[in-house]
């Protein structure tokens, strides 16, 4: 019975998540802004790339409207962008507008400066004439393309100088000349050595003959003279050969050449002596090289360090890298936080979505040395931002400050900025746990892996020392992975604290309990290699 109900439960979970995801997409695309509370103005842009209907319009980072319509002004061949602005935000005749990139994904928004208060206010249908143009990604890519062209020209010139048939022939000719020179030197040294050996042998015979002069006869003297004549002839040939070797037959130049040859031989003797000293020190274990060769303690330490590093990071075959991204759409508080039993009023969940996007985004990297252990790092874009509590105490006393100057002041500010998470995770069977820094604070979490890791149920706890909350921040969610690269998610955030509704937008919760659904994708290192190989990059 369990094997029969398990697929049905999984199917129901997937169907519910898919339905929730579709409803969320419909709610995001719905235009729920009222025309009675807004007025329309327009501006003319040279390029409206990245802008679309319901793109955000803001003043000093505060959403004040959205793009209502984009059309082509055929008279000037430019984009005419109509904006719908809330009536409580007044724009003046000298107001300015700028198109600015919202993220690296190609989304853009419009920044407006309202202008001077002494100028007339813009009415419905008026034009914002001051359009400030900022360099976009196309300008950056054009600059990079120009730099790449310059680099290509440099490499081309190097290839012309060193490559090609002419350069190859020059290099081959140079190598052949060096080979001929070394071969000639070896031949000359061999020939000169043989002749010197013959000369010494002849002189030895000549001295022997002189020793026998006192006892020999005339025939012996004649023989000695004959041998002497032959020895002098051979010596003359040897001297001529040595003169040819050193490149001169003149006496002065010959002496200088012999002196230079002697100096080179002295240098060679000194070099051989230094080499002998170095090898003696290495054999005795002296110096760094001798210590490395003769002492195996260092090699044992290196083996131990390598083993420890392998136990931490795993072998290269086991190491995997995963890059993931996910977005969670916060449901908020329909009807100002009061539950609505009618399904038809569910559209109020996404009220003013174009003015106040309320999506939490994650971009993370997981380094997985082994299947049961990994290290993670995430960048988090939290729409609730980072809340700070600042208390200021004035130096004056309570009676001296006056009625309009308090003795102390407590200020709570919220800034939307990137958060980060860095953690270590370990798995034991179907359960895994992680601990470290979660969204700028210390925390920990648990995961339950089901259905061959396709379904994971997670719970995280962090923000244990937040003075503005009664309890830590508890997040519970479920992820369903499919098609090897996609996932859908549903869950609740900050479940332990009471929901606090934004007083300016009663459909959004700024702190406390909220629910979400969303989707994302993930890639492993093999997928990243395939993506990089598919890019049209030339060096």
C-alpha positions in Angstrom: 0.0 0.0 0.0 2.9 2.3 0.7 4.4 1.8 -2.8 1.0 2.6 -4.3 0.4 5.9 -2.4 4.0 7.3 -2.7 3.8 8.1 -6.4 0.3 9.6 -5.9 1.6 11.9 -3.1 4.6 13.0 -5.2 2.3 13.7 -8.1 0.0 15.8 -5.9 3.0 17.8 -4.6 4.3 18.5 -8.1 0.9 19.4 -9.4 0.3 21.8 -6.5 3.7 23.4 -6.9 3.2 23.8 -10.7 -0.3 25.3 -10.2 1.1 27.8 -7.6 4.0 28.7 -9.9 1.5 29.4 -12.8 -0.8 31.4 -10.6 2.2 33.5 -9.4 3.3 34.2 -13.0 -0.3 35.3 -13.8 -0.4 37.5 -10.8 3.0 39.1 -11.7 1.7 39.8 -15.2 -1.6 41.3 -14.1 -1.9 45.1 -14.3 -3.7 45.9 -11.1 -2.8 49.6 -10.9 -5.7 52.0 -11.0 -5.9 54.8 -13.6 -7.8 57.1 -11.2 -4.9 57.4 -8.8 -2.2 58.0 -11.5 -1.5 60.3 -14.4 0.4 59.7 -17.6 3.5 61.5 -19.0 5.9 60.4 -21.7 9.5 60.8 -22.8 11.4 60.1 -26.0 14.4 57.7 -25.9 17.0 56.9 -28.6 16.9 53.3 -27.5 14.3 51.5 -25.3 16.1 48.2 -25.1 15.4 46.4 -21.8 12.3 48.4 -21.0 8.9 46.8 -21.1 5.3 47.4 -19.9 5.3 47.6 -16.1 9.0 48.3 -15.9 9.7 50.1 -12.6 10.0 53.9 -12.4 11.5 55.4 -9.2 12.7 58.6 -7.5 15.7 58.2 -5.2 15.2 54.5 -5.1 11.5 54.7 -4.2 9.0 53.2 -6.7 6.6 56.0 -8.0 5.2 54.4 -11.2 5.6 52.0 -14.1 6.0 52.0 -17.8 2.5 52.0 -19.3 3.1 51.8 -23.0 6.0 51.9 -25.5 5.5 53.0 -29.1 7.6 54.2 -32.1 7.5 57.9 -33.0 7.9 57.5 -36.8 8.6 61.2 -37.4 11.9 61.1 -35.5 12.5 57.2 -35.5 12.7 57.1 -31.7 11.0 55.2 -28.9 8.1 57.1 -27.2 7.7 55.7 -23.7 4.5 56.5 -21.7 4.8 56.4 -17.9 2.0 56.1 -15.3 2.9 58.0 -12.2 1.1 58.1 -8.9 -0.7 61.4 -8.3 1.0 61.9 -4.9 4.3 62.3 -6.7 4.5 65.7 -8.6 6.9 66.2 -11.5 7.9 69.6 -12.7 8.8 71.0 -16.2 12.6 70.7 -15.6 12.3 67.0 -14.4 14.9 64.6 -15.8 14.7 60.9 -16.6 17.5 58.3 -17.0 17.4 54.6 -18.2 19.5 52.5 -15.8 20.4 48.8 -15.7 18.8 47.0 -12.8 20.8 43.8 -13.0 23.3 41.9 -15.2 20.4 40.0 -16.8 19.5 42.9 -19.1 16.6 44.4 -17.1 16.3 48.2 -16.9 14.4 50.7 -14.9 13.8 54.5 -15.1 15.2 57.0 -12.6 13.4 60.4 -12.4 14.5 63.6 -10.8 11.2 65.5 -10.0 12.7 69.0 -10.8 12.5 72.3 -9.1 9.4 73.2 -7.0 9.3 76.7 -8.6 8.6 75.2 -12.1 5.1 74.4 -13.3 3.9 70.9 -12.6 3.5 68.4 -15.4 0.0 67.4 -16.2 -1.6 64.3 -17.8 -0.1 63.8 -21.3 2.9 66.2 -20.9 6.5 65.3 -21.9 9.6 64.9 -19.8 12.2 66.6 -22.0 15.4 66.2 -20.0 16.5 62.7 -21.0 20.0 61.8 -19.6 21.8 59.0 -21.5 24.1 56.6 -19.6 26.5 54.2 -21.3 25.0 50.7 -21.6 26.3 47.2 -22.0 26.5 47.6 -25.8 29.0 50.5 -25.3 31.0 48.3 -22.9 31.0 45.4 -25.3 32.1 47.7 -28.2 35.0 48.9 -26.1 35.9 45.3 -25.3 35.6 44.3 -29.0 38.0 47.1 -29.9 40.5 46.0 -27.3 40.3 42.4 -28.5 40.9 43.7 -32.1 44.1 45.5 -30.9 45.3 42.3 -29.2 44.6 40.3 -32.4 46.7 42.8 -34.4 49.6 42.4 -32.0 49.4 38.6 -32.1 49.2 38.7 -35.9 52.4 40.8 -36.1 54.2 38.3 -33.8 53.0 35.5 -35.9 54.3 37.2 -39.1 57.7 37.9 -37.4 58.2 34.4 -35.9 55.9 32.2 -37.9 55.6 31.3 -41.5 58.0 29.6 -43.8 60.6 32.4 -43.8 60.7 32.5 -40.0 60.9 28.7 -39.8 63.7 28.6 -42.3 65.7 31.3 -40.4 65.3 29.3 -37.1 66.3 26.0 -38.9 69.4 27.7 -40.5 70.5 29.1 -37.1 70.3 25.6 -35.5 72.1 24.0 -38.4 74.9 26.6 -38.1 75.3 25.9 -34.4 75.4 22.2 -35.1 78.2 22.7 -37.7 80.2 24.9 -35.3 80.1 22.4 -32.5 80.9 19.5 -34.8 83.9 21.4 -36.2 85.2 22.1 -32.7 84.9 18.5 -31.7 86.8 17.4 -34.8 89.6 19.9 -34.3 90.0 18.9 -30.6 90.2 15.2 -31.6 92.8 15.8 -34.4 95.0 18.1 -32.2 95.0 15.6 -29.4 96.1 12.7 -31.7 99.0 14.8 -33.1 100.1 15.9 -29.7 100.3 12.3 -28.6 102.4 11.5 -31.7 104.7 14.4 -31.0 105.3 13.3 -27.4 106.0 9.8 -28.5 108.5 11.1 -31.1 110.3 13.2 -28.4 110.5 10.2 -26.2 112.1 8.2 -28.9 114.5 11.1 -29.6 115.7 11.3 -26.0 116.3 7.6 -26.0 118.4 7.9 -29.1 120.4 10.7 -27.5 121.1 8.5 -24.5 122.6 5.9 -26.8 124.9 8.3 -28.8 127.9 7.6 -26.7 127.7 3.9 -27.4 126.2 3.9 -30.9 127.9 4.2 -34.2 127.6 6.5 -37.1 124.7 4.7 -38.5 122.8 5.3 -35.3 123.6 9.0 -35.5 122.3 9.2 -39.0 119.2 7.5 -37.9 118.8 10.0 -35.0 119.2 12.9 -37.3 116.7 11.4 -39.7 114.2 11.0 -36.9 114.9 14.5 -35.7 114.2 15.8 -39.2 110.9 13.9 -39.3 110.0 15.1 -35.8 110.6 18.8 -36.7 108.4 18.3 -39.8 105.7 16.8 -37.8 106.0 19.6 -35.2 105.7 22.1 -38.0 102.5 20.5 -39.2 101.1 20.4 -35.7 101.9 24.1 -35.2 100.3 25.0 -38.5 97.2 23.0 -37.5 97.0 24.8 -34.1 97.3 28.1 -35.9 94.4 27.2 -38.2 92.3 26.2 -35.1 92.8 29.5 -33.3 92.3 31.5 -36.6 95.8 33.1 -37.2 99.3 32.1 -38.4 101.1 35.3 -37.1 103.3 34.9 -34.0 101.7 37.7 -32.0 98.2 36.6 -32.7 99.1 33.0 -32.0 100.4 33.9 -28.6 97.2 35.8 -27.8 95.1 32.9 -29.0 97.0 30.4 -26.9 96.7 32.7 -23.9 92.9 33.0 -24.4 92.7 29.2 -24.8 94.6 28.8 -21.5 92.2 31.3 -19.8 89.2 29.3 -20.9 90.8 26.1 -19.7 91.4 27.8 -16.3 87.7 28.8 -16.1 86.7 25.3 -17.0 88.8 23.9 -14.2 87.3 26.4 -11.7 83.8 25.4 -12.9 84.5 21.7 -12.4 85.9 22.5 -8.9 82.7 24.4 -8.0 80.6 21.5 -9.2 82.7 19.1 -7.1 82.1 21.2 -4.0 78.4 21.4 -4.7 78.0 17.6 -5.2 80.0 17.0 -2.0 77.7 19.3 0.0 74.6 17.6 -1.5 76.0 14.1 -0.6 76.7 15.3 2.9 73.1 16.7 3.3 74.3 20.3 3.5 72.1 23.2 2.2 68.5 23.1 1.1 69.0 20.7 -1.9 71.0 18.4 0.2 68.4 18.4 3.0 65.7 17.6 0.4 67.6 14.7 -1.1 69.1 13.1 1.9 66.4 13.7 4.6 63.2 11.8 4.1 61.4 13.7 6.9 60.4 16.5 4.6 59.0 14.0 2.0 57.0 12.3 4.8 55.5 15.6 5.8 54.6 16.4 2.2 52.9 13.0 1.8 51.0 13.6 5.1 49.9 17.1 4.0 48.8 15.8 0.6 46.8 13.0 2.3 45.1 15.6 4.6 44.3 17.9 1.7 42.9 14.9 -0.2 40.7 14.0 2.8 39.4 17.6 2.9 38.9 18.3 -0.8 38.6 14.8 -2.1 40.3 13.4 -5.2 40.1 15.3 -8.5 37.8 12.6 -9.9 35.3 13.1 -7.0 35.4 16.9 -6.8 32.3 18.6 -8.3 31.2 22.2 -8.5 27.5 23.3 -8.7 26.2 26.7 -9.5 22.6 27.5 -8.6 20.1 30.3 -8.8 16.6 30.6 -7.3 13.9 33.2 -6.9 11.1 33.1 -4.2 8.0 35.3 -4.7 6.6 36.4 -1.3 2.9 36.0 -1.0 2.5 39.0 1.3 -0.7 39.9 3.1 -3.9 40.1 0.9 -6.4 42.7 2.0 -4.0 44.3 4.4 -3.1 41.1 6.2 -6.7 39.8 6.8 -7.4 36.4 5.2 -9.7 36.4 2.2 -11.9 33.3 1.8 -12.9 34.1 -1.8 -10.6 32.7 -4.5 -11.5 35.5 -6.9 -9.8 38.0 -4.6 -6.5 36.2 -4.7 -5.3 38.7 -7.2 -4.9 41.2 -4.4 -1.8 39.2 -3.4 0.2 40.8 -6.2 -1.2 44.3 -5.8 1.2 47.0 -6.9 3.8 44.3 -7.9 5.2 46.7 -10.5 5.8 49.3 -7.9 7.1 47.1 -5.1 8.7 43.9 -6.5 8.9 41.5 -3.5 11.1 38.6 -4.7 13.9 37.1 -2.8 16.8 35.9 -5.0 19.7 33.5 -4.3 22.9 32.9 -6.3 25.1 30.2 -4.9 28.1 28.0 -5.5 28.6 24.5 -3.9 32.0 22.8 -3.9 31.4 19.0 -3.4 34.6 17.1 -2.7 32.6 14.0 -1.7 28.9 13.0 -2.0 28.5 13.3 1.8 30.2 16.7 2.3 30.2 20.1 0.6 31.0 23.8 1.1 28.6 26.5 0.1 28.7 30.2 -0.6 25.6 32.3 -1.5 24.7 35.9 -2.4 21.2 36.8 -1.2 19.0 39.7 -2.4 16.4 40.0 0.4 13.6 42.5 -0.3 13.1 43.0 3.4 16.6 44.4 3.5 18.9 44.9 6.5 17.2 46.5 9.5 19.3 48.6 11.9 18.4 50.1 15.3 20.3 53.3 16.2 19.9 55.0 19.6 21.2 58.5 20.1 21.5 60.2 23.5 21.9 64.0 23.7 24.4 65.5 26.1 21.9 67.9 27.6 19.7 67.0 30.5 16.0 66.2 30.2 15.0 69.6 31.6 17.6 71.6 29.5 16.8 70.1 26.1 13.5 71.9 25.6 10.2 70.7 24.4 11.4 70.3 20.7 14.7 68.7 21.5 14.4 65.2 23.0 17.0 63.9 25.5 17.3 60.6 23.4 16.3 59.4 20.0 15.7 55.9 18.7 15.8 55.4 14.9 15.1 52.2 13.0 16.3 52.1 9.3 16.0 49.4 6.7 18.4 49.2 3.7 18.1 46.8 0.8 21.5 45.4 0.3 23.1 42.0 -0.7 23.6 39.5 2.1 25.9 36.4 2.0 26.0 32.9 3.3 29.0 30.7 3.8 28.6 27.3 5.4 29.9 23.7 5.7 27.5 20.8 5.2 27.7 17.1 6.1 25.3 14.3 5.1 24.3 11.1 7.0 22.0 8.9 5.0 18.8 10.7 4.0 19.6 13.6 6.5 22.2 16.4 6.1 23.0 19.4 8.2 24.9 22.6 7.7 26.2 25.4 9.9 28.1 28.7 9.3 27.0 32.2 8.3 23.4 32.3 7.0 22.3 35.7 5.5 25.0 37.7 7.4 24.3 35.9 10.8 25.3 32.7 12.4 22.9 29.8 11.9 22.3 26.2 11.0 19.9 24.1 9.0 18.7 20.5 8.3 17.6 18.8 5.1 15.7 15.6 4.5 16.5 14.0 1.1 13.7 11.9 -0.5 13.0 10.2 -3.8 16.7 9.8 -4.8 17.4 13.4 -3.9 14.7 14.8 -6.2 12.7 16.1 -3.3 14.3 17.9 -0.3 12.6 19.3 2.8 14.7 21.9 4.5 14.6 23.9 7.8 17.0 26.8 8.6 17.4 28.8 11.8 19.4 32.1 12.0 19.2 35.7 13.3 19.4 34.5 16.9 20.4 38.0 18.3 18.1 40.4 16.5 16.9 43.0 19.0 13.9 43.8 16.8 12.4 40.3 16.9 11.1 38.1 19.7 12.3 34.8 18.2 15.0 33.6 15.7 14.2 33.5 12.0 12.9 30.1 11.1 12.6 29.1 7.4 10.9 25.9 6.2 10.7 25.0 2.5 10.5 22.1 0.0 12.5 21.8 -3.3 11.5 19.6 -6.2 14.3 19.1 -8.8 13.5 17.8 -12.3 14.9 17.7 -15.8 18.5 17.7 -14.3 18.7 21.5 -14.2 15.3 23.0 -12.9 13.7 23.2 -9.5 10.5 24.6 -8.0 10.1 25.6 -4.3 7.4 26.4 -1.8 7.6 27.2 1.9 7.4 29.8 4.6 9.9 32.3 6.0 10.3 33.8 9.5 7.6 31.5 10.8 8.3 32.1 14.5 7.6 35.8 14.5 4.4 37.7 14.1 3.7 39.3 10.7 4.2 43.0 10.4 2.4 44.7 7.5 4.0 47.7 5.6 2.0 50.8 6.6 2.5 52.3 3.1 1.6 49.1 1.2 -0.9 47.0 3.1 -0.3 43.9 0.9 3.3 43.5 1.9 4.9 42.0 5.1 8.1 43.7 6.1 8.9 41.4 9.0 7.6 38.2 10.5 5.7 35.3 9.0 5.3 35.1 5.2 4.9 32.4 2.6 6.5 32.0 -0.8 6.7 29.9 -4.0 9.3 30.1 -6.7 11.6 28.4 -9.1 15.3 28.2 -10.1 18.0 26.3 -12.0 21.3 24.6 -11.2 24.4 23.5 -13.3 27.3 21.2 -12.5 30.9 21.8 -13.6 30.4 19.5 -16.6 27.5 21.7 -17.8 29.5 24.8 -17.3 32.4 23.4 -19.4 29.9 22.7 -22.2 28.4 26.2 -22.0 31.9 27.8 -22.1 32.8 25.6 -25.1 29.7 26.8 -26.9 30.5 30.5 -26.5 31.8 32.1 -29.7 35.1 33.3 -28.1 38.2 33.8 -30.2 41.7 34.5 -28.9 
